[in-house]
């Protein structure tokens, strides 16, 4: 059963299984924390499946927010792969997002996670349609409009051209961008994994924690296809927000791709723009599961 009217064809979910898995998750304990307390929403940003946990709704303290908890929640679901989890915290009128990957890895940013968080927060009147959210990569601007969310990720950093078909750039997370002739024939999990675990390469870039790997195929000057291997998921994802931004920026720097750049991913289309504050990321977001209400119709 498809749960969302904007669910990409590449992402399908069995509602019955999801109900069972949510109930089973809430029977677990992580240390002294009973997950029966946990209420969360599961969303997607162009097919990138993100759990959103509102600390205020669940009543968690900052001490509860750990990689162990993130991993336990993400791995509780089998009818769909939860790629990561955003913990939302409100303090002194500000909204902040803390992000963990599927395996419990603590990351500074997730572009689609930020877009899902903005959608969620706007629905609950935590933020205005145009607002800011504090991340561990700094303040980010967000704009919410009818299911489409645009976020500003700031300027690209640490750009380094490697050769005529590859470059490194930091867009909230470290990305190695590689241009290829044919994405369809590529084994992203194998090829991406080899580079992600190349210690000498990661150390050379100054990111021993590992690098995300984006494989890019040009379609036309302002349109590219992207497939991404993500650290923490340790596999290809249907869509990677920071990877889309990294790929668009590298295409702009190396091939004069004009902004806005359309990014075609397995989960749908993202748009990367450029404005005075840096690079922006736009695309669809929607719910798969709403806290306290179950599967979305």
MARMARFI-952078 format. One record per residue (C-alpha): residue in one letter; x, y, z. Coordinates in Angstrom, 3 decimals. Layout:
% MARMARFI-952078
R	A	X	Y	Z
...
***
This chain:
% MARMARFI-952078
R	X	0.000	0.000	0.000
R	X	1.339	3.436	-0.914
R	X	0.951	5.828	1.994
R	X	1.687	9.221	0.491
R	X	0.187	11.013	-2.519
R	X	3.651	12.266	-3.432
R	X	5.466	8.986	-2.800
R	X	7.953	8.299	-5.602
R	X	7.402	5.038	-7.542
R	X	10.740	3.734	-6.260
R	X	9.501	3.882	-2.639
R	X	6.578	1.695	-1.589
R	X	5.425	0.883	1.928
R	X	3.194	-1.822	3.382
R	X	0.923	-0.048	5.888
R	X	0.139	-3.196	7.878
R	X	3.814	-4.014	8.366
R	X	4.629	-0.431	9.303
R	X	1.964	-0.459	12.041
R	X	3.411	-3.671	13.457
R	X	6.977	-2.399	13.348
R	X	6.068	0.863	15.071
R	X	4.366	-1.076	17.862
R	X	7.357	-3.391	18.211
R	X	9.739	-0.446	18.366
R	X	7.798	0.994	21.291
R	X	8.275	-2.255	23.265
R	X	12.052	-1.812	23.323
R	X	14.364	-0.199	25.838
R	X	17.561	1.732	25.109
R	X	19.469	1.793	28.358
R	X	17.023	3.151	30.936
R	X	14.769	4.743	28.310
R	X	11.531	2.922	27.488
R	X	10.720	3.504	23.829
R	X	7.033	3.346	24.765
R	X	7.575	7.060	25.404
R	X	8.655	7.678	21.830
R	X	6.326	9.367	19.368
R	X	7.761	10.056	15.959
R	X	6.839	10.874	12.410
R	X	8.381	9.181	9.402
R	X	8.733	11.410	6.374
R	X	10.478	11.412	3.046
R	X	12.323	14.063	1.092
R	X	12.243	12.941	-2.528
R	X	12.423	9.315	-1.379
R	X	15.041	9.890	1.338
R	X	13.251	8.357	4.363
R	X	13.724	10.405	7.534
R	X	12.324	9.844	11.024
R	X	11.494	13.078	12.858
R	X	11.393	12.954	16.643
R	X	10.015	16.010	18.402
R	X	11.753	16.040	21.778
R	X	9.002	18.187	23.278
R	X	6.230	15.776	22.256
R	X	8.134	12.728	23.489
R	X	9.538	14.427	26.593
R	X	13.155	13.523	25.956
R	X	16.055	15.347	27.553
R	X	19.220	16.125	25.614
R	X	20.921	13.278	27.491
R	X	18.598	10.760	25.850
R	X	19.635	11.808	22.346
R	X	22.393	9.381	21.429
R	X	23.588	7.368	18.476
R	X	22.433	4.232	20.285
R	X	18.859	5.555	20.442
R	X	18.972	6.728	16.821
R	X	20.196	3.356	15.597
R	X	17.604	1.418	17.618
R	X	14.769	3.494	16.164
R	X	15.975	3.393	12.558
R	X	16.688	-0.347	12.581
R	X	13.256	-1.135	14.058
R	X	11.696	-0.688	10.625
R	X	12.025	-3.303	7.902
R	X	9.110	-2.612	5.556
R	X	11.024	0.506	4.528
R	X	14.579	1.636	5.188
R	X	14.784	4.638	7.495
R	X	17.916	6.446	6.306
R	X	18.325	8.693	9.336
R	X	16.611	10.537	12.161
R	X	16.234	14.222	13.068
R	X	15.770	15.190	16.713
R	X	13.997	18.542	16.968
R	X	14.488	20.709	20.046
R	X	12.871	24.035	20.923
R	X	14.664	26.376	23.303
R	X	14.205	30.110	23.887
R	X	12.044	30.413	20.798
R	X	14.604	28.769	18.502
R	X	14.251	25.408	16.768
R	X	17.309	23.204	16.396
R	X	17.891	19.943	14.516
R	X	20.306	17.209	15.551
R	X	20.861	14.486	12.965
R	X	21.992	10.872	13.140
R	X	22.464	8.464	10.264
R	X	20.783	5.076	10.136
R	X	23.684	3.320	11.885
R	X	23.864	5.878	14.697
R	X	26.599	8.001	13.134
R	X	26.274	11.612	14.284
R	X	26.331	13.954	11.257
R	X	26.435	17.737	11.100
R	X	23.830	18.041	8.339
R	X	21.251	16.291	6.203
R	X	19.707	18.353	3.408
R	X	16.560	16.263	3.046
R	X	16.364	15.831	6.820
R	X	16.357	19.614	7.173
R	X	13.603	19.865	4.557
R	X	11.492	17.252	6.359
R	X	12.107	18.969	9.703
R	X	10.993	22.304	8.263
R	X	7.785	20.746	6.884
R	X	7.055	19.122	10.260
R	X	7.864	22.266	12.250
R	X	5.737	24.481	10.025
R	X	2.748	22.143	10.404
R	X	3.012	22.538	14.190
R	X	3.465	26.315	14.100
R	X	7.002	26.096	15.439
R	X	8.277	28.178	12.538
R	X	6.858	30.567	9.942
R	X	6.690	29.779	6.231
R	X	10.003	31.607	5.893
R	X	12.247	31.052	8.881
R	X	15.515	29.617	10.220
R	X	16.509	26.336	11.889
R	X	19.720	25.861	13.851
R	X	21.792	22.853	12.759
R	X	25.230	21.663	13.754
R	X	26.429	23.254	10.520
R	X	24.992	26.609	11.607
R	X	21.730	28.471	11.001
R	X	19.873	27.463	7.829
R	X	17.056	29.343	6.105
R	X	13.892	27.392	5.239
R	X	10.865	28.167	3.068
R	X	7.770	25.937	3.175
R	X	5.136	26.067	0.435
R	X	2.473	23.430	-0.367
R	X	4.565	20.326	0.204
R	X	7.676	21.758	-1.404
R	X	10.421	22.885	0.936
R	X	13.450	24.966	0.009
R	X	16.401	25.239	2.364
R	X	19.537	27.336	2.205
R	X	22.652	25.303	2.945
R	X	25.083	28.202	2.728
R	X	28.203	28.398	0.578
R	X	30.077	25.347	-0.679
R	X	33.390	24.893	1.121
R	X	36.709	23.073	0.693
R	X	36.293	22.759	-3.090
R	X	39.137	20.823	-4.647
R	X	39.316	19.786	-8.277
R	X	41.005	16.398	-8.613
R	X	40.990	15.893	-12.380
R	X	38.724	16.590	-15.356
R	X	35.958	14.317	-14.056
R	X	36.130	14.493	-10.256
R	X	36.227	16.958	-7.367
R	X	35.763	17.197	-3.610
R	X	33.467	19.688	-1.870
R	X	31.889	20.166	1.575
R	X	28.174	21.109	1.585
R	X	27.420	20.393	5.228
R	X	28.911	16.933	4.701
R	X	32.023	15.883	2.751
R	X	31.333	14.747	-0.833
R	X	33.453	13.231	-3.573
R	X	31.772	13.949	-6.925
R	X	32.585	11.753	-9.918
R	X	31.272	12.247	-13.456
R	X	30.477	9.031	-15.338
R	X	29.132	8.214	-18.793
R	X	26.440	5.719	-17.738
R	X	24.846	5.635	-14.296
R	X	22.614	2.667	-15.097
R	X	25.523	0.256	-15.469
R	X	27.144	1.340	-12.199
R	X	27.161	-0.716	-8.989
R	X	26.945	2.255	-6.615
R	X	27.084	0.199	-3.445
R	X	30.355	-1.469	-4.411
R	X	32.047	1.472	-6.136
R	X	30.923	3.982	-3.511
R	X	31.858	1.723	-0.629
R	X	35.422	1.295	-1.896
R	X	35.941	5.059	-1.960
R	X	34.086	5.752	1.266
R	X	36.390	3.320	3.115
R	X	39.589	4.453	1.390
R	X	41.451	5.687	4.488
R	X	44.220	7.441	2.587
R	X	41.692	9.300	0.433
R	X	39.550	10.348	3.415
R	X	42.602	11.484	5.365
R	X	43.847	13.457	2.360
R	X	40.545	15.346	2.224
R	X	40.697	15.969	5.967
R	X	37.639	13.841	6.719
R	X	38.791	10.587	8.311
R	X	35.182	9.913	9.348
R	X	34.419	9.014	5.729
R	X	33.181	10.713	2.585
R	X	29.894	10.495	0.729
R	X	30.296	9.589	-2.925
R	X	28.172	11.068	-5.732
R	X	28.146	9.613	-9.233
R	X	26.906	12.136	-11.789
R	X	25.763	11.835	-15.395
R	X	25.202	14.956	-17.493
R	X	21.888	15.144	-19.347
R	X	21.985	18.755	-20.522
R	X	23.804	21.866	-19.272
R	X	21.313	22.566	-16.449
R	X	20.168	18.982	-15.720
R	X	22.106	16.049	-14.231
R	X	21.389	12.598	-12.825
R	X	22.900	11.714	-9.466
R	X	23.289	8.479	-7.508
R	X	24.816	8.708	-4.030
R	X	26.491	6.321	-1.605
R	X	25.888	7.655	1.895
R	X	28.059	7.288	4.969
R	X	25.990	5.962	7.885
R	X	23.496	4.263	5.588
R	X	26.389	2.392	3.964
R	X	24.445	1.983	0.759
R	X	22.905	3.961	-2.056
R	X	19.929	6.122	-1.069
R	X	17.062	7.190	-3.307
R	X	18.020	10.824	-2.819
R	X	20.737	12.739	-0.962
R	X	20.207	16.457	-0.382
R	X	23.758	17.524	0.403
R	X	24.899	15.242	-2.418
R	X	22.582	16.951	-4.891
R	X	23.957	20.337	-3.826
R	X	27.538	19.103	-4.048
R	X	26.942	17.623	-7.509
R	X	25.290	20.780	-8.815
R	X	28.083	22.963	-7.452
R	X	30.792	20.815	-9.011
R	X	28.898	20.752	-12.337
R	X	28.744	24.540	-12.155
R	X	32.437	24.953	-11.315
R	X	33.778	22.360	-13.755
R	X	31.261	22.381	-16.600
R	X	29.660	25.835	-16.352
R	X	26.245	24.372	-15.471
R	X	23.906	27.348	-14.996
R	X	21.844	27.689	-11.819
R	X	19.229	26.541	-11.084
R	X	20.393	22.986	-11.748
R	X	17.799	20.202	-11.945
R	X	18.898	17.025	-10.182
R	X	17.250	13.760	-11.184
R	X	17.500	11.088	-8.491
R	X	15.839	7.695	-8.063
R	X	13.476	9.360	-5.571
R	X	12.448	12.258	-7.813
R	X	13.660	15.678	-8.834
R	X	15.499	18.204	-6.710
R	X	16.442	21.739	-7.708
R	X	19.662	23.404	-6.594
R	X	19.826	27.183	-6.835
R	X	22.275	29.892	-5.928
R	X	21.519	33.106	-4.068
R	X	23.474	35.638	-2.088
R	X	23.620	33.463	1.025
R	X	24.881	30.418	-0.843
R	X	23.266	27.313	-2.325
R	X	19.614	26.308	-1.976
R	X	17.908	22.919	-2.212
R	X	14.241	22.478	-3.175
R	X	11.994	19.451	-3.543
R	X	8.978	17.501	-2.332
R	X	8.485	16.353	1.259
R	X	5.635	14.335	2.744
R	X	4.608	12.076	5.623
R	X	4.658	8.290	5.623
R	X	3.666	8.027	9.298
R	X	2.340	10.784	11.535
R	X	2.975	10.712	15.250
R	X	-0.084	9.549	17.196
R	X	-2.057	9.101	13.983
R	X	-0.384	6.215	12.166
R	X	-0.010	5.761	8.411
R	X	-0.791	8.747	6.234
R	X	-3.748	8.220	3.912
***
